[in-house]
Amino acid sequence: SETVQVVVAQQSQWQSNLTVMGEAVATKSLDLRNELEGVITKVGFVSGGKVAKGSVLLQLDVENENAQLAALKAQVSIAQLDVNRFSELIKSNASSRDQLDRAMAQLAVAKANVRALKSTISKKTLIAPFDARVGLHQIEVGSYLSANTLITRLVSVSDAVWLDFWVPQKYANLAQGDIVQVKSTSLISDVHMAKVIALSQEIDIASRSLRVR
C-alpha cells in the first residue's frame, strides 16, 4: 500500500525582508563659520542651548564700517542734488547732457559703494538660519576671529529626523514612497513606519551598496 500525507493549503501573506543598520540624521545642520575676520562684540548663544530662527548668534565689530557708511550716504545725497540740479538746468538749456550723465554716473557709483559696505556689515552679523540647538564653543566677547573660523555646529530641533541606511546592490529596486520598518531601543515604541524619500543615484564602488534616506 502507498503512504499518503495530507496537507491543507491555506493562503497567507509573506514578504521578504532585509535587516540593516541605519543612522539618525538631523534634517538641518551646519557648521557655523565667519566669512570675514574681526573682533567679537556680541555672542548671542550659549553652549548646548537653543536659538530661534533670525536671532543674532555672533556680532563682529562694525564701528569703522558704520562710520564709512555714514560718509557714503552723504556722498549719495550730494550726488543726488547734482543730478537734480543738472536736470533742471537742462530744461532751460543752461547745462549740457554730458554734465547730467556724469552726475548720474557719480550717483550710481556712490549707491554701489553703499550697497557694498552694507554687504560687508551684514557679513559680520551671523544670524541663525533655523531653530536649532547649538554645539559647544570657546569664544568670548573681545576675541579676534580669523576668517573662516569654525565657531560651532547648529542642529535643527525639528521633531522629524532622517534615517540613512545602506542596502546591498541586489535590493536597489527600492523606490521613493516605499514604506520601511524602523526599530530602535531609544524610541518610544518598538516599531515605527517610515517612508523612503530619496535614494543615491549611484552604487558605492567599495561596498557595492546603495544609500537610502
C-alpha positions in Angstrom: 0.0 0.0 0.0 1.1 3.6 -0.7 1.6 6.1 2.2 -0.1 9.4 1.6 0.5 12.6 3.6 -2.3 15.1 3.5 -1.6 18.8 3.9 -4.3 21.5 3.9 -3.1 24.5 1.9 -4.0 28.0 3.2 -3.4 31.5 1.9 -1.1 33.8 3.9 0.8 37.0 3.2 4.5 36.7 3.0 7.1 39.3 2.3 10.8 39.0 2.1 12.7 41.3 4.5 16.2 42.6 5.0 17.5 43.9 8.3 20.2 46.6 8.1 21.8 49.2 10.4 21.0 52.9 9.9 21.8 56.2 11.5 19.5 59.1 12.5 20.4 62.4 10.8 19.1 65.9 11.6 17.1 67.3 8.7 19.1 70.6 9.0 22.6 71.0 10.4 25.6 73.2 9.5 29.0 74.3 10.7 28.9 78.0 11.7 31.8 79.9 10.3 32.6 83.6 9.8 33.3 84.8 6.3 35.2 88.0 7.5 37.7 88.5 10.3 37.1 90.8 13.2 36.7 91.4 16.9 33.7 89.8 18.6 31.4 92.4 20.2 28.4 90.1 21.0 27.8 86.4 21.5 24.1 85.6 21.3 24.1 81.9 22.3 25.4 79.5 25.0 27.0 76.1 24.6 24.3 73.4 24.2 21.5 76.0 24.2 18.7 76.6 21.8 18.4 79.5 19.3 15.5 80.8 17.3 15.5 81.4 13.6 16.6 85.0 12.9 18.3 85.6 16.2 21.8 87.1 16.2 24.4 84.4 17.0 27.6 86.5 16.7 28.3 90.1 16.0 31.7 91.3 14.9 32.9 94.9 15.4 31.4 97.2 12.6 32.1 100.6 14.1 34.5 101.6 11.3 32.1 100.3 8.7 29.2 102.3 10.2 31.3 105.5 10.1 32.2 104.8 6.4 28.6 104.1 5.7 27.5 107.5 7.0 30.1 109.2 4.8 29.0 107.3 1.8 25.4 108.1 2.4 26.4 111.8 2.5 28.1 111.3 -0.9 24.9 109.8 -2.3 22.9 112.8 -1.1 25.4 115.3 -2.7 25.3 113.2 -5.9 21.5 113.2 -5.9 21.5 117.0 -5.5 23.8 117.4 -8.5 21.6 115.2 -10.6 18.5 117.2 -9.7 20.3 120.5 -10.4 21.6 119.5 -13.8 18.2 118.0 -14.7 16.6 121.4 -14.0 19.4 123.3 -15.9 18.9 121.1 -19.0 15.2 122.1 -19.1 16.3 125.7 -19.5 19.3 124.8 -21.8 21.7 126.1 -19.2 23.6 122.8 -18.9 24.8 120.1 -21.2 23.7 116.5 -21.3 27.2 115.4 -20.7 27.2 117.1 -17.2 24.0 115.3 -16.3 25.4 112.0 -17.4 28.5 112.5 -15.3 26.4 113.4 -12.3 24.2 110.3 -12.8 27.2 108.1 -13.1 28.7 109.5 -9.8 25.3 108.9 -8.1 25.3 105.3 -9.3 28.9 104.8 -8.1 28.0 106.2 -4.7 25.0 104.0 -4.3 27.0 100.9 -5.3 29.6 101.8 -2.7 26.8 102.0 -0.1 25.5 98.6 -1.1 28.9 97.0 -1.0 29.6 98.4 2.5 26.2 97.2 3.8 27.0 93.8 2.5 30.3 93.8 4.5 28.4 94.9 7.6 25.8 92.1 7.2 28.5 89.5 6.7 29.9 90.5 10.2 26.5 89.7 11.7 25.8 85.9 11.9 22.1 85.1 12.0 20.5 81.7 12.9 19.1 80.3 9.7 16.6 78.0 11.5 15.6 76.9 15.0 18.5 74.9 16.3 20.4 73.6 19.2 24.0 74.9 19.5 27.1 72.8 20.0 30.0 73.7 22.3 32.1 76.7 21.7 35.0 78.6 23.3 34.5 82.2 22.0 34.1 85.3 24.1 33.5 89.0 23.6 36.7 90.7 22.7 38.3 87.7 21.0 39.7 88.1 17.5 38.3 85.7 14.9 40.2 85.0 11.7 38.2 84.5 8.6 36.6 81.1 8.1 37.0 80.1 11.8 34.8 77.1 12.9 32.6 78.6 15.7 30.2 75.8 16.5 27.7 73.5 15.0 23.9 74.0 14.6 21.5 71.1 14.6 17.8 71.6 13.9 15.3 71.0 16.8 12.6 69.7 14.4 10.7 66.6 15.6 11.4 65.0 12.2 14.7 63.2 11.5 16.2 61.5 8.5 17.3 57.8 8.7 20.1 56.9 6.3 20.9 53.3 5.7 22.7 51.2 3.1 21.3 48.2 1.2 23.1 45.7 -1.0 23.0 46.2 -4.7 20.5 43.5 -5.4 17.9 45.4 -3.3 18.4 48.6 -5.3 14.8 48.3 -6.6 13.6 50.4 -3.6 11.7 53.5 -4.7 10.6 56.8 -3.3 7.4 56.3 -1.3 8.2 52.7 -0.2 7.5 52.0 3.4 10.1 50.5 5.7 10.0 49.5 9.4 12.3 51.2 11.8 13.3 49.7 15.2 15.3 51.4 17.9 15.9 50.9 21.6 15.9 54.6 22.1 12.5 55.2 20.5 9.2 55.0 22.5 7.6 52.1 20.6 9.2 49.0 19.2 8.4 49.6 15.5 7.9 52.8 13.5 6.9 53.1 9.9 8.9 55.4 7.7 8.7 56.4 4.1 11.6 56.4 1.6 12.2 60.0 0.4 15.4 59.7 -1.5 17.9 57.3 -2.9 21.5 57.8 -4.0 22.0 58.0 -7.8 24.9 55.6 -7.8 26.1 52.4 -6.1 29.1 52.8 -3.8 32.1 51.2 -5.5 33.7 49.9 -2.4 30.8 48.3 -0.6 28.5 47.7 -3.7 25.7 49.2 -1.7 23.0 51.8 -2.2 22.4 54.6 0.2 18.8 55.2 1.1 17.1 58.0 3.1 
